[in-house]
């Protein structure tokens, strides 16, 4: 039996060698083809015809940009945004570091309680420059009560890692170093760091990244606010210079649906050590996405998750890092899917399909399962045959009743649009209400099931989908309060092409939001009634936004699902107008939700523009 297995293994080895030889030959052929194509391209570019066609190629490129961004003005806004971003990048790097006076003020501040933050850094063959920059960024913190726990799994060829760490440790006892007997991988090495930690809070830091000098000071202030889990915004840099940023990520406050779809929290995670009394730190089966797994578990246990707004973490992009190329660690994708799946099951959510989205392989499209088959009451105002016909004939969810405004025209004719919706909702027999504007053409036969799978959750209030117009431009993709023309409620990503992936991929995953519009809005009837239904004091606008904010006030989430899609050419009133009714509604909205407007939208970021709807940096 053993001889037969050995022979089979030899055959497999020979076959593998043969395939490798074939692939090597093919690589050589492709390299030759590449050189030939390059030579041909060089000849074309040097030709007279190519030079004469430059104006035409420029026009074509501009047409392509207009198609992508929606209009000439949108392209102009994008150009201005990019120029503004270049300027902001400079301000977010070393120019943002505290000057002498600010450093002295931060260093001299005495907090009521001495809290030590233990920063865990697993080391493995870390390049010398990266290692020194990482350690220096901790040593130079303005908050002095920290310890840096370095667990070194480097091989013998990288013994300099230990030499460097020992020198730092000799000069500063807060730097604690341990050489591991063997490399135990990301999770094992980090767990070794944790065993070294004596602090009250734990911070997770990558061995090749850099902290802003005020990072721990800002986090210590958050701890005084009662935070037991903290994270911040971050920038990705290249060429060994944090001023050479290739992207900045201004994040929302804690948003569970966003976190399930992608690890937007990522860096710089600091949490109360006591949270680990109820769970593990890193689990080796999630190596590659161990952070995502841990963040999902710990934020579920945390009483208060605080987002520190501002760039306090610099993520180095280099060959082999996840920041540079997710394909360098393809195993991270499967590990992240397992982490999300386990988290959902722990929270009683089963049979969820998790696939990579078109935005990025670790930004996931979650497709939840519907529990049971509750009756859904579809309430259609301004009904057209297209809307109701699609639901009656092509909808895959059968247990629906359709309630149309046209069937009760005489009874509700004198009411405003929101009073009509309330009146029709009272006639509904279903435990779930699905409000649709009759101008909307349903694109997906799964739209009811798609939205219902989210609306059923106990923690969810309203859920809405993406609305595009017949030209293929986005009309609605969730609402951010406090931005736009009137600084009341803005339709983010409005006017962009329907294929646009959105800021940091936000048009490709289910996410928490402050509000969605009632042109496509689903929620449980019981929650609709608890929130008071549509506020009929609004005549023309904002009552749907008011409903969503009232749902938030009673502790429920509102969710945007880009995979529920409809087409409508009806103008969106939230883009602003100047008639008397709208201006009255605007004044009413600002009065009733003054606190929410003052606090800012938790699913946006105060470093992003309040003027436009494109998530550009202000």
C-alpha positions in Angstrom: 0.0 0.0 0.0 2.8 2.4 1.0 4.8 1.5 -2.2 1.7 2.2 -4.4 1.2 5.6 -2.6 4.9 6.4 -3.1 4.6 5.6 -6.9 1.5 7.9 -7.2 3.3 10.7 -5.4 6.3 10.3 -7.8 4.0 10.5 -10.8 2.3 13.6 -9.4 5.8 15.1 -8.9 6.8 14.4 -12.5 3.6 15.8 -13.8 4.1 19.0 -11.7 7.6 19.3 -13.1 6.3 18.9 -16.6 3.7 21.6 -16.1 6.2 23.9 -14.6 8.4 23.5 -17.7 5.5 24.2 -19.9 4.6 27.3 -17.9 8.2 28.5 -18.0 8.2 28.2 -21.7 4.9 30.1 -22.0 6.3 32.8 -19.7 9.3 33.2 -22.1 6.9 33.4 -25.1 4.8 36.0 -23.4 7.9 38.1 -22.5 8.9 38.0 -26.1 5.4 39.0 -27.2 5.5 41.8 -24.7 8.7 43.2 -26.1 7.3 43.0 -29.6 4.2 44.9 -28.6 6.3 47.5 -26.8 8.4 48.0 -30.0 5.2 48.3 -32.1 3.7 50.8 -29.6 6.9 52.9 -29.6 6.8 53.0 -33.4 3.1 54.1 -33.4 3.7 56.8 -30.8 6.6 58.2 -32.9 4.5 58.3 -36.1 3.1 61.5 -37.5 -0.5 60.1 -37.5 -0.4 59.4 -33.8 0.9 63.0 -33.1 -1.8 64.5 -35.3 -4.5 62.5 -33.5 -3.7 63.9 -30.1 -6.6 66.4 -30.0 -9.0 63.6 -30.9 -7.7 61.3 -28.2 -8.0 64.1 -25.7 -11.6 64.7 -26.6 -12.3 60.9 -26.4 -10.7 60.7 -22.9 -12.8 63.7 -21.7 -16.0 62.1 -23.1 -15.1 59.0 -21.1 -14.7 61.0 -18.0 -18.0 62.8 -18.4 -19.7 59.4 -18.9 -18.2 58.1 -15.7 -18.9 61.1 -13.5 -22.3 62.1 -15.0 -21.7 65.6 -16.4 -19.2 68.2 -17.4 -19.7 70.0 -14.1 -19.1 66.7 -12.2 -15.8 66.3 -14.0 -14.9 69.8 -13.1 -15.8 69.1 -9.5 -13.6 66.0 -9.6 -10.6 67.9 -11.0 -11.0 70.5 -8.2 -11.4 67.7 -5.7 -8.1 66.1 -6.8 -6.3 69.4 -6.6 -7.7 70.0 -3.2 -6.8 66.4 -2.2 -3.1 67.0 -3.2 -3.0 70.0 -0.9 -4.7 68.1 1.9 -2.3 65.2 1.6 0.5 67.6 2.4 -1.4 68.9 5.4 -2.1 65.4 6.7 1.5 64.2 6.8 4.3 65.6 8.8 2.8 69.1 8.7 0.1 67.8 11.0 2.6 66.7 13.6 2.5 68.8 16.8 4.8 71.8 17.0 6.9 72.5 20.1 4.2 74.2 22.0 1.5 71.7 21.2 3.9 68.8 22.1 4.7 70.4 25.4 1.0 70.8 26.1 0.1 67.2 25.3 3.1 65.8 27.2 2.2 68.0 30.2 -1.5 67.1 30.4 -2.2 65.1 33.5 -5.2 62.8 33.2 -7.2 61.7 36.3 -6.0 58.1 36.0 -2.7 56.6 34.8 -3.7 54.2 32.0 -1.0 52.2 30.2 -1.5 51.3 26.6 0.4 48.1 25.6 1.2 48.1 21.9 1.6 44.7 20.4 3.9 44.3 17.4 4.7 40.8 16.0 8.0 40.9 14.1 9.1 38.7 11.3 12.1 39.5 9.1 11.2 43.2 9.3 13.3 45.4 7.0 15.7 47.5 9.1 14.4 50.9 8.0 10.8 49.9 8.5 11.6 48.5 12.0 13.4 51.7 13.2 10.7 54.0 11.8 8.0 51.9 13.5 9.7 51.9 16.9 10.6 55.6 16.7 7.0 56.5 16.0 6.0 54.9 19.3 8.9 56.3 21.3 8.0 59.8 20.0 4.4 59.7 21.3 3.3 62.7 23.3 1.4 60.4 25.7 4.1 58.7 27.8 2.3 55.8 29.5 2.8 53.1 27.0 4.7 49.9 26.5 5.8 48.4 23.2 5.7 44.6 23.2 7.9 43.1 20.4 7.7 39.3 19.8 10.3 38.3 17.2 9.8 35.3 15.0 12.5 36.3 12.5 14.9 33.7 11.1 18.7 33.5 11.6 19.4 35.5 8.4 17.5 38.5 10.0 19.3 38.5 13.4 19.6 42.3 13.1 16.0 42.6 14.1 16.8 41.4 17.6 20.0 43.6 17.8 18.0 46.7 16.9 15.2 45.9 19.4 17.6 45.2 22.2 19.3 48.6 21.7 15.9 50.4 21.9 15.0 48.3 25.0 18.3 49.3 26.7 17.6 53.0 26.2 13.9 52.8 27.0 12.5 50.2 29.4 9.0 50.7 27.9 10.3 48.8 24.9 9.9 45.1 25.8 11.5 42.5 23.5 11.4 38.8 23.3 13.0 36.4 20.8 10.6 33.5 20.0 11.9 30.0 19.7 10.1 29.7 16.4 8.0 31.7 14.0 4.3 31.0 14.9 2.7 33.1 12.2 0.8 36.4 12.5 -1.6 35.1 15.1 0.8 33.1 17.2 3.4 35.9 17.3 0.8 38.5 18.3 -0.5 36.2 21.0 3.1 36.0 22.3 3.1 39.8 22.4 -0.1 39.8 24.4 1.5 37.5 27.0 4.1 40.2 27.5 1.6 43.0 28.0 0.9 44.6 31.4 -1.2 47.6 30.3 -4.8 48.5 30.8 -5.5 48.8 27.1 -4.1 46.8 24.1 -3.1 48.3 20.8 -2.4 46.4 17.6 0.3 47.8 15.4 1.9 46.4 12.2 5.7 46.0 12.1 6.2 48.2 9.1 3.8 51.1 9.8 4.0 54.5 11.5 1.9 56.2 14.2 1.2 60.0 14.3 3.0 61.5 17.4 -0.4 62.5 18.9 -2.1 59.1 18.3 -2.0 57.8 21.8 -2.8 61.2 23.3 -6.0 61.3 21.2 -6.9 57.8 22.2 -6.3 58.6 25.9 -8.8 61.4 25.5 -11.3 58.9 24.0 -10.8 56.6 27.0 -11.9 59.5 29.2 -15.1 59.5 27.2 -15.7 55.9 28.3 -14.4 54.2 25.1 -13.4 50.6 25.5 -12.7 50.1 21.7 -11.1 52.9 19.6 -10.0 53.3 16.0 -9.0 56.2 13.7 -8.8 57.3 10.1 -5.7 56.3 8.2 -3.5 57.0 5.2 -1.6 54.7 2.9 1.9 55.9 1.9 4.7 54.8 -0.5 8.4 55.3 -1.2 9.2 55.3 2.5 7.7 58.8 3.0 4.4 59.3 4.9 4.0 62.6 2.9 3.7 60.6 -0.3 0.2 59.4 0.3 -1.6 57.3 -2.3 -4.9 57.2 -0.5 -6.6 58.4 2.7 -9.5 56.7 4.4 -11.9 58.9 6.3 -14.1 56.4 8.1 -17.6 56.5 9.5 -18.3 56.0 13.2 -19.0 52.4 14.2 -21.3 50.7 11.7 -21.9 47.0 12.0 -23.1 46.4 8.5 -20.1 48.2 7.0 -17.8 46.1 9.2 -19.4 42.9 8.1 -18.9 43.8 4.5 -15.3 45.0 4.9 -12.8 45.6 7.6 -13.1 49.4 7.4 -11.9 49.8 11.0 -8.6 48.1 10.4 -6.1 50.4 12.0 -5.3 51.6 14.7 -7.3 49.4 17.0 -6.9 49.9 20.8 -9.2 48.2 23.2 -9.7 47.6 26.9 -7.8 44.5 28.0 -10.8 43.3 30.0 -12.6 42.6 26.7 -10.3 39.6 26.2 -11.7 38.0 29.4 -14.6 36.8 27.4 -12.8 35.8 24.2 -9.5 35.1 22.5 -7.1 37.6 20.9 -6.1 36.1 17.6 -7.1 32.7 16.2 -4.5 31.0 13.9 -7.2 29.7 11.6 -7.9 33.3 10.5 -4.3 34.2 9.7 -4.4 36.9 7.0 -7.6 38.4 8.3 -7.0 37.8 12.0 -7.7 41.6 12.6 -11.1 41.4 11.0 -12.1 38.4 13.0 -10.9 40.0 16.3 -12.5 43.3 15.5 -15.9 41.6 14.9 -15.7 39.8 18.2 -14.4 42.6 20.4 -16.7 45.3 19.0 -19.6 43.0 19.8 -18.5 42.9 23.4 -17.6 46.6 23.7 -19.9 49.0 25.5 -18.7 52.0 23.6 -16.8 52.0 20.3 -15.2 55.4 19.6 -13.9 56.6 16.2 -11.1 59.2 16.5 -11.5 61.4 13.5 -8.3 62.3 11.8 -5.2 60.6 10.2 -3.3 59.1 13.1 -2.1 55.9 11.4 0.1 55.6 8.3 0.0 52.3 6.5 3.0 51.5 4.4 2.5 50.2 0.9 5.4 48.0 -0.3 5.9 44.8 -2.3 4.2 42.0 -0.4 2.1 44.2 1.9 -1.7 44.0 1.9 -1.8 47.8 1.5 0.0 47.4 -1.8 -1.7 44.3 -3.2 -4.3 42.0 -1.7 -3.1 39.3 -4.1 0.1 39.2 -2.2 -2.0 37.5 0.6 -4.8 35.8 -1.2 -5.4 33.5 1.7 -6.7 36.6 3.6 -9.8 36.6 1.4 -11.0 33.2 2.5 -10.1 33.9 6.1 -12.1 37.1 6.1 -15.1 35.3 4.7 -14.9 32.7 7.4 -14.6 35.4 10.1 -17.7 37.2 8.8 -19.6 33.9 8.5 -18.7 32.9 12.1 -19.6 36.3 13.4 -23.0 36.2 11.8 -23.7 32.7 13.1 -22.8 33.9 16.6 -25.4 36.6 16.2 -28.1 34.1 15.1 -27.8 34.9 11.4 -27.4 31.8 9.3 -27.3 30.8 5.6 -25.7 34.0 4.4 -23.9 34.0 1.1 -20.6 35.9 1.2 -18.9 36.7 -2.1 -16.3 39.3 -3.2 -17.8 42.4 -4.7 -16.7 44.1 -8.0 -15.0 46.8 -5.9 -12.4 44.7 -4.2 -11.9 41.1 -3.2 -12.2 41.8 0.5 -15.2 44.1 0.1 -18.0 41.6 0.4 -21.5 41.3 -1.0 -23.6 39.7 1.7 -26.8 38.1 0.7 -28.9 37.2 3.7 -31.6 34.5 3.9 -35.3 35.4 4.5 -36.7 33.9 7.6 -40.2 32.4 7.1 -42.5 34.1 4.6 -44.1 37.1 6.2 -46.8 39.1 4.3 -45.3 42.2 2.7 -47.6 45.1 2.0 -46.4 47.0 -1.1 -47.7 50.5 -0.9 -47.5 52.3 -4.3 -48.1 56.1 -4.6 -48.4 57.8 -8.0 -49.0 54.4 -9.5 -48.0 53.5 -13.0 -48.7 50.2 -14.7 -44.9 49.5 -15.0 -44.3 49.5 -11.2 -47.2 47.3 -10.1 -47.0 45.1 -13.2 -43.4 44.2 -12.5 -44.2 43.2 -8.9 -47.3 41.2 -9.9 -45.6 39.3 -12.7 -41.8 39.1 -12.2 -41.3 39.3 -8.4 -39.8 36.1 -6.9 -41.4 36.7 -3.5 -45.0 35.6 -3.7 -46.5 36.6 -0.3 -47.3 40.2 -1.1 -50.3 42.4 -1.2 -50.3 45.5 -3.4 -52.0 48.7 -2.1 -52.1 51.4 -4.8 -53.0 55.0 -4.3 -55.2 54.8 -7.4 -57.5 52.3 -5.7 -58.3 54.9 -3.0 -58.1 58.1 -5.0 -61.3 59.6 -3.8 -60.7 58.8 -0.2 -57.2 60.4 0.0 -57.2 62.9 -2.8 -57.0 66.0 -0.5 -54.0 64.7 1.4 -50.3 65.6 0.9 -48.0 62.8 -0.3 -46.9 61.8 3.2 -50.4 61.8 4.6 -51.4 59.5 1.7 -48.6 57.1 2.6 -49.8 57.0 6.2 -53.4 56.4 5.1 -52.4 53.5 2.8 -50.2 52.0 5.5 -53.2 51.8 7.9 -54.9 49.6 5.3 -51.9 47.2 5.2 -52.4 43.7 6.6 -48.7 42.7 6.3 -46.2 42.8 9.1 -43.7 44.4 6.7 -44.4 47.6 4.7 -42.7 48.3 1.4 -43.2 51.9 0.1 -42.6 52.4 -3.6 -43.1 55.4 -5.8 -45.1 54.5 -8.9 -42.6 56.2 -11.2 -40.0 53.5 -10.2 -39.4 50.6 -12.5 -38.2 47.6 -10.5 -35.0 46.2 -12.0 -34.5 43.1 -10.0 -37.1 40.3 -9.5 -35.5 39.7 -6.1 -36.0 43.2 -4.8 -38.6 42.3 -2.2 -36.6 39.3 -0.9 -33.4 41.3 -1.0 -34.7 44.1 1.2 -36.8 41.8 3.4 -33.8 39.8 4.4 -32.4 42.9 6.0 -35.7 44.6 7.2 -36.5 41.4 9.2 -33.5 41.9 11.5 -34.5 43.1 15.0 -31.8 45.9 15.0 -32.9 47.4 11.6 -35.5 50.1 11.1 -35.7 51.2 7.4 -33.8 49.7 4.5 -33.7 51.2 1.0 -32.0 50.5 -2.3 -30.3 52.2 -5.2 -32.3 54.3 -7.6 -30.9 55.2 -11.1 -32.4 57.2 -13.9 -32.9 56.0 -17.5 -29.6 57.6 -18.5 -27.8 55.2 -16.1 -26.9 57.9 -13.5 -27.4 57.5 -9.8 -30.3 59.3 -8.2 -30.3 57.8 -4.8 -27.7 55.8 -3.0 -28.4 56.7 0.7 -28.8 60.0 2.5 -26.2 61.9 4.5 -27.6 64.6 6.8 -26.0 68.0 7.1 -24.5 68.2 3.6 -25.5 69.4 0.2 -27.1 72.7 -1.1 -29.1 73.4 2.0 -26.9 71.6 4.6 -29.9 69.4 5.6 -29.8 66.1 3.7 -27.7 65.2 0.7 -28.1 62.3 -1.8 -24.5 61.1 -1.9 -23.0 59.9 -5.2 -25.9 61.6 -7.0 -25.2 62.0 -10.7 -22.4 59.3 -10.9 -22.6 56.5 -13.4 -24.4 53.4 -12.1 -21.2 51.3 -12.5 -19.1 53.6 -10.3 -17.9 51.7 -7.2 -18.2 54.8 -4.9 -15.9 56.2 -2.3 -13.8 53.4 -0.9 -16.2 51.0 -2.7 -19.3 52.2 -0.9 -21.6 51.5 -3.8 -20.8 47.8 -3.6 -21.8 46.7 -0.2 -24.7 46.8 2.3 -24.1 49.6 4.9 -25.6 51.6 7.7 -26.8 55.0 6.8 -28.7 57.9 8.5 -31.6 57.7 6.0 -33.1 56.4 2.8 -35.9 58.0 0.7 -39.4 56.7 0.6 -39.4 56.1 -3.1 -38.0 52.7 -2.1 -38.2 52.0 1.6 -39.1 48.9 3.5 -39.6 48.4 7.3 -41.6 46.4 9.8 -45.1 47.8 10.4 -44.5 47.8 14.2 -41.4 49.9 13.8 -43.2 52.3 11.4 -45.9 52.8 14.1 -43.3 53.2 17.0 -41.5 55.9 15.0 -44.8 57.8 14.4 -45.1 57.1 10.7 -44.5 59.9 8.2 -44.6 63.3 9.8 -47.5 65.0 8.0 -46.4 68.5 9.0 -43.9 68.1 6.1 -45.8 69.0 2.9 -43.2 68.2 0.2 -39.9 67.0 1.5 -38.0 65.5 4.5 -40.8 63.4 6.1 -39.0 60.2 5.0 -35.7 61.5 6.4 -37.6 62.4 9.5 -39.0 58.9 9.8 -35.5 57.4 9.5 -34.1 59.7 12.1 -36.9 58.9 14.5 -36.1 55.2 13.9 -32.5 56.0 14.9 -33.8 57.8 18.0 -35.4 54.6 19.2 -32.2 52.6 18.7 -32.7 51.1 15.2 -30.3 51.1 12.3 -31.2 52.3 8.8 -29.5 50.4 6.0 -28.7 51.1 2.3 -28.5 48.0 0.0 -27.1 48.8 -3.4 -28.2 45.4 -4.7 -31.9 46.4 -4.6 -32.1 48.6 -7.7 -34.8 50.5 -9.5 -35.1 53.1 -12.3 -36.9 56.4 -12.0 -36.7 59.7 -13.8 -38.6 61.5 -11.1 -36.6 64.5 -9.9 -35.3 64.1 -6.3 -36.6 66.9 -4.2 -33.6 66.6 -1.8 -31.4 68.1 -4.4 -33.1 71.3 -3.4 -35.6 73.8 -4.8 -36.7 77.3 -3.8 -40.5 77.1 -3.7 -42.4 78.1 -0.5 -43.5 74.7 0.5 -40.0 73.3 0.3 -38.4 76.2 2.2 -41.0 75.7 5.0 -40.2 72.0 5.2 -36.5 72.8 5.3 -37.0 75.1 8.2 -39.1 72.6 10.0 -36.5 69.8 9.5 -33.7 71.9 10.7 -35.7 72.8 13.8 -36.8 69.3 14.7 -33.4 67.7 14.1 -31.1 70.5 15.3 -29.1 68.1 17.5 -28.5 65.5 14.8 -27.4 68.3 12.4 -25.1 69.8 15.0 -23.6 66.4 15.9 -23.0 65.6 12.2 -23.8 62.4 10.4 -22.1 59.4 12.2 -21.9 57.5 8.9 -20.0 60.3 7.2 -16.8 62.1 8.4 -16.1 65.7 9.2 -13.0 65.6 7.0 -15.2 65.1 4.0 -17.0 67.9 2.1 -20.3 69.3 3.2 -20.7 71.2 -0.1 -20.9 68.4 -2.7 -22.2 64.9 -2.7 -19.1 63.0 -3.9 -17.3 62.1 -0.7 -14.4 64.4 -1.7 -12.0 65.6 1.1 -12.7 69.1 2.3 
